[in-house]
């Protein structure tokens, strides 16, 4: 028997119908002139796993590439806000209450203004909120204001037409967590940048979270009356106090959003189990 005859013989032997142990008989009908060679139940399950994996990968990449969360706080969740004193309890309660109605908060552009001395959990809370929201598919971003100003100044040099402005992400994201506001008196450029950002998001009804070491009564002089007035309308103020807790209970653990691992799934095809790997590196 030559190779052609052997191939024909194998084709006749492999001709359906076949029996999938999980979903029953398949390959006993013709669809658009051809006989299905794979179990439809297994194929549906494979497509669903592929869809879920792709969605998980999109969520991870959006967070990893755009959220801006510092390495130290990539693990941060609301559970990391430990109620070690009255101030920390107030912070955790305020963050939990904010998340309890997060759909309405985002729709109305409502935010939080966290005020207090260094080491009282402001950055941890901002990053925990950004991580939690990104996990739910919200475009949330953490930005340190001094770094934003530095990036903006650096962008004034040679730029290409397709280069993004450092302001584009902070201006357009669903929720912006703006840290290190009012560390020192603002220069004219910094004041103009802060107003453009806060006012732009205010007019879009986009939620903005603010963290500052300043006292509430100092905000108008420090940030500018126009900025302070807009924040006064949209943001609930959380006053924090007490000694620095930095390093006492450092946030630890895996990243809040993990890169999805490859998944192996068995599919019944041509009368036998075959393994498919979803999400394998290419």
C-alpha positions in Angstrom: 0.0 0.0 0.0 1.5 3.3 -1.0 1.4 6.5 1.1 -1.7 7.9 -0.6 -3.6 4.7 0.1 -2.4 4.8 3.7 -3.6 8.3 4.2 -7.0 7.5 2.7 -7.3 4.5 5.0 -6.5 6.7 8.0 -9.1 9.2 6.9 -11.8 6.5 6.6 -10.9 5.2 10.1 -11.1 8.7 11.6 -14.4 9.6 10.0 -17.1 10.4 12.6 -19.4 10.3 14.3 -17.3 10.4 17.5 -18.2 10.2 21.2 -17.0 12.9 23.6 -17.1 11.5 27.2 -18.4 14.8 28.5 -20.8 16.1 25.8 -21.9 13.1 23.8 -21.9 12.3 20.0 -20.4 14.8 17.5 -19.4 14.7 13.9 -22.7 13.1 12.7 -24.0 16.0 10.7 -22.8 18.3 7.9 -22.6 22.1 8.4 -22.1 24.2 5.3 -20.9 21.1 3.4 -18.5 19.8 5.9 -18.7 17.4 8.9 -17.7 19.0 12.3 -14.5 17.3 13.6 -14.5 18.8 17.1 -17.0 18.5 19.9 -19.1 21.7 20.0 -19.4 21.6 23.8 -15.6 21.4 24.2 -15.2 24.2 21.6 -17.6 26.4 23.4 -15.8 25.9 26.7 -12.4 26.7 25.0 -13.8 29.9 23.5 -15.1 31.0 26.8 -11.8 30.4 28.6 -10.0 32.3 25.8 -12.4 35.2 26.2 -11.9 35.3 30.0 -8.2 35.0 29.7 -8.1 37.8 27.1 -10.2 40.0 29.4 -7.9 39.3 32.4 -4.9 40.1 30.3 -6.4 43.4 29.1 -7.1 44.3 32.8 -3.6 43.5 33.9 -1.9 45.4 31.0 -4.1 48.5 31.5 -3.1 48.5 35.2 0.5 47.6 34.7 1.1 50.1 31.9 -1.2 53.0 32.8 -2.0 53.0 36.5 1.3 54.5 37.6 1.3 52.8 41.0 4.8 52.9 42.6 6.4 49.5 43.0 6.2 49.6 46.8 2.4 49.9 46.6 1.6 47.5 43.7 0.3 45.1 46.4 -1.9 47.6 48.2 -5.5 46.8 48.9 -8.0 48.4 51.2 -7.2 45.6 53.6 -3.7 47.0 54.0 -5.1 50.1 55.7 -4.7 48.8 59.3 -6.8 50.4 62.0 -3.8 50.9 64.3 -5.1 54.2 65.8 -8.1 56.5 65.6 -6.8 58.3 62.5 -6.2 55.0 60.6 -9.6 53.8 61.5 -11.1 57.0 60.1 -9.1 56.6 56.9 -10.1 53.0 56.4 -13.8 53.8 57.1 -13.7 56.7 54.7 -12.1 54.6 51.9 -14.6 51.8 52.5 -17.6 54.3 52.4 -16.2 55.8 49.2 -16.0 52.4 47.6 -19.5 51.4 48.8 -21.1 53.8 46.3 -18.3 53.9 43.8 -20.6 53.9 40.7 -22.4 57.0 41.9 -19.1 58.6 42.9 -17.6 58.2 39.5 -20.7 59.3 37.7 -20.9 62.5 39.8 -17.2 63.2 39.8 -17.0 63.0 43.6 -13.6 62.5 45.2 -11.7 62.5 48.5 -9.2 65.0 49.9 -6.9 63.3 52.4 -5.0 65.8 54.7 -2.5 65.0 57.4 1.2 64.8 58.3 3.6 62.4 56.7 3.2 58.7 57.4 -0.5 58.7 58.1 -1.5 56.4 55.2 -2.5 58.8 52.5 -0.4 57.3 49.7 -1.3 53.8 50.7 -5.0 54.7 50.6 -4.7 56.3 47.1 -2.8 53.3 45.7 -5.2 50.8 47.3 -8.1 52.7 45.6 -6.4 52.8 42.3 -5.5 49.1 42.4 -9.0 48.1 43.5 -10.7 50.1 40.8 -8.4 48.9 38.0 -9.2 45.3 39.0 -12.8 46.2 38.3 -12.0 47.6 34.9 -12.0 51.3 35.8 -9.3 53.5 34.2 -7.8 54.8 37.5 -4.3 56.4 37.7 -2.0 57.4 40.5 0.2 60.5 39.9 2.7 62.2 42.1 2.3 66.0 41.4 6.0 66.8 41.5 6.8 64.0 39.0 4.0 65.2 36.8 5.4 68.7 36.7 8.9 67.4 36.0 7.6 65.2 33.1 5.7 68.1 31.7 8.7 70.4 31.7 10.8 67.7 30.1 8.2 67.3 27.4 8.8 70.8 26.2 11.9 69.7 24.4 11.9 67.9 21.1 8.7 65.9 20.7 7.3 63.8 17.9 3.8 64.2 16.6 2.6 60.9 18.1 4.1 61.6 21.6 1.5 61.8 24.3 1.5 64.8 26.6 2.2 63.9 30.3 -1.2 65.6 31.0 -3.2 63.3 28.7 -3.6 60.4 31.0 -4.3 62.3 34.2 -6.7 64.5 32.4 -8.7 61.7 30.7 -8.7 58.8 33.2 -11.9 57.8 35.1 -10.3 58.5 38.5 -7.1 60.4 39.2 -5.3 59.9 42.5 -3.1 63.0 42.8 -0.5 62.8 45.6 2.1 65.1 47.2 0.1 68.3 46.7 1.2 71.3 48.6 4.6 69.9 49.7 5.9 73.5 49.2 4.6 76.8 47.9 3.7 76.4 44.2 5.5 78.3 41.5 3.5 80.1 38.9 3.9 77.2 36.5 3.0 74.6 39.0 -0.1 76.6 40.1 -1.2 76.9 36.4 -0.7 73.2 35.8 -2.6 72.2 38.9 -5.5 74.5 38.0 -5.6 73.2 34.4 -5.8 69.6 35.7 -8.3 70.1 38.5 -10.5 72.4 36.5 -10.4 70.2 33.4 -11.5 67.2 35.4 -14.1 69.3 37.3 -15.7 70.3 34.0 -15.8 66.7 32.9 -17.3 65.6 36.2 -14.3 63.2 36.6 -13.4 62.1 40.1 -10.1 63.3 41.6 -8.5 62.1 44.8 -6.1 64.5 46.5 -3.5 63.9 49.2 -1.6 66.7 51.0 0.3 67.4 54.1 -1.4 70.7 54.4 -4.1 71.7 56.8 -7.5 72.3 55.5 -7.5 76.0 56.2 -4.1 76.3 54.4 -5.4 74.9 51.1 -6.7 78.1 49.5 -3.4 79.9 50.0 -1.3 76.9 49.1 -3.2 75.6 46.0 -5.0 78.7 44.9 -8.6 79.7 45.7 -10.0 78.5 42.4 -8.5 75.0 42.9 -9.6 74.9 46.6 -13.1 76.0 45.7 -13.6 73.2 43.1 -12.3 70.6 45.5 -14.5 71.9 48.3 -17.5 71.3 46.1 -16.6 67.8 44.8 -14.5 66.2 47.5 -15.1 64.9 51.0 -12.3 65.9 53.4 -10.6 63.3 55.6 -8.5 64.8 58.3 -5.7 62.5 59.5 -3.3 62.9 62.5 -0.8 61.2 64.7 2.8 60.0 64.4 4.2 58.5 61.2 3.3 54.8 60.8 5.6 54.4 57.8 7.4 51.1 58.1 5.4 49.9 61.1 3.1 47.7 59.1 4.5 47.9 55.6 2.2 46.7 52.8 3.3 43.3 51.6 2.1 40.5 49.4 1.7 39.8 45.7 0.6 42.4 43.2 -3.0 43.4 43.6 -3.5 42.4 39.9 -1.6 39.4 38.7 -0.6 38.6 35.1 -3.0 35.7 34.2 -1.2 32.4 33.8 -1.5 30.1 30.8 -4.3 27.6 31.0 -4.3 24.1 29.7 -7.7 22.7 28.5 -8.5 19.4 26.9 -10.8 19.4 23.8 -12.2 16.3 22.2 -11.3 16.5 18.5 -11.3 13.7 15.8 -12.4 11.2 18.4 -9.6 11.9 20.9 -8.5 14.4 23.6 -6.2 17.1 22.5 -4.6 19.7 24.8 -4.8 23.4 24.0 -2.8 26.0 25.9 -4.6 29.4 26.3 -2.3 32.3 26.9 0.9 30.6 26.0 3.8 33.0 25.2 4.2 33.5 21.5 
